């Protein structure tokens, strides 16, 4: 396995001082201590993130079973569209901007 160096900047000098003291006490390089700390952090929070993602995926699959054609979502969107006041509804856009102008040009051939 190849290694890749990178710089770690501590916002608080006391953290680096504490790391140096711990390194000296344990007679282990600071780099090894940092690598171990990062591995432990990734292990702890990586599992949590994986669990959260799996839970969200299960929720999405459950929703898809309840509303396979997204009819409920479409109805909710349509209702929100009707119920929400649009401050520029029906008003012409005087300056469509370059992106809208390009889209109109593409759509109109």
C-alpha positions in Angstrom: 0.0 0.0 0.0 1.4 3.4 -1.0 1.4 6.3 1.4 0.5 9.8 0.7 1.7 12.8 2.7 -0.5 15.7 3.6 -0.4 18.6 6.0 -2.4 18.9 9.1 -3.0 22.4 10.5 -4.1 22.7 14.1 -6.3 25.7 14.8 -5.2 25.6 18.4 -1.4 25.3 19.2 -2.3 23.5 22.4 -3.5 20.5 20.4 -0.1 20.2 18.7 1.6 20.6 22.0 -0.5 17.9 23.6 0.1 15.6 20.6 3.9 16.2 20.9 3.7 15.4 24.7 1.7 12.3 24.1 4.1 11.2 21.4 7.0 11.6 23.7 5.3 9.9 26.6 4.2 6.9 24.5 7.5 6.9 22.6 5.5 6.8 19.3 5.7 9.1 16.3 3.1 11.9 16.2 2.2 10.7 12.6 1.2 7.3 13.9 -0.9 8.8 16.7 -2.7 11.0 14.1 -3.2 8.1 11.7 -4.7 6.0 14.5 -7.0 8.8 15.6 -8.2 9.4 12.1 -8.8 5.6 11.6 -10.8 5.5 14.9 -12.8 8.6 13.9 -13.6 7.1 10.4 -14.5 3.8 11.9 -16.9 5.3 14.4 -18.6 7.9 12.2 -18.3 5.9 9.0 -20.5 3.2 10.5 -23.0 5.8 11.7 -23.1 7.4 8.2 -23.6 4.0 6.6 -26.4 3.2 9.0 -28.1 6.6 8.3 -27.8 6.0 4.5 -29.3 2.5 4.8 -32.2 3.9 6.9 -32.9 6.6 4.3 -32.7 4.0 1.5 -35.2 1.8 3.4 -37.5 4.8 3.9 -37.3 5.6 0.1 -38.1 1.9 -0.8 -41.0 1.9 1.7 -42.4 5.2 0.1 -42.0 3.7 -3.4 -44.1 0.7 -2.3 -46.8 3.0 -0.9 -46.8 5.3 -3.9 -45.1 3.5 -6.9 -46.1 6.1 -9.5 -45.5 9.1 -7.2 -49.2 10.0 -7.5 -49.3 11.3 -3.9 -46.1 13.4 -4.5 -47.6 14.8 -7.7 -50.8 15.7 -6.0 -48.9 17.4 -3.1 -46.8 19.3 -5.7 -49.9 20.4 -7.6 -51.6 21.5 -4.4 -48.6 23.5 -3.3 -48.4 25.1 -6.7 -52.1 26.2 -6.4 -51.9 27.3 -2.8 -48.6 29.3 -3.0 -48.7 32.9 -4.1 -46.3 33.6 -6.9 -45.3 37.2 -6.9 -44.4 37.3 -10.6 -47.1 35.1 -11.9 -48.4 36.4 -15.2 -45.8 39.2 -15.5 -43.6 39.2 -18.5 -39.9 38.9 -17.9 -38.2 41.9 -19.5 -34.6 40.6 -19.3 -34.5 36.9 -19.7 -30.8 36.8 -19.2 -28.3 34.9 -21.3 -29.2 31.4 -20.1 -32.9 31.8 -20.8 -32.2 33.4 -24.1 -30.0 30.4 -25.1 -32.6 27.9 -23.9 -35.3 29.7 -26.0 -33.0 29.7 -29.0 -32.5 26.0 -28.6 -36.1 25.2 -28.1 -37.3 27.4 -31.0 -34.8 25.9 -33.4 
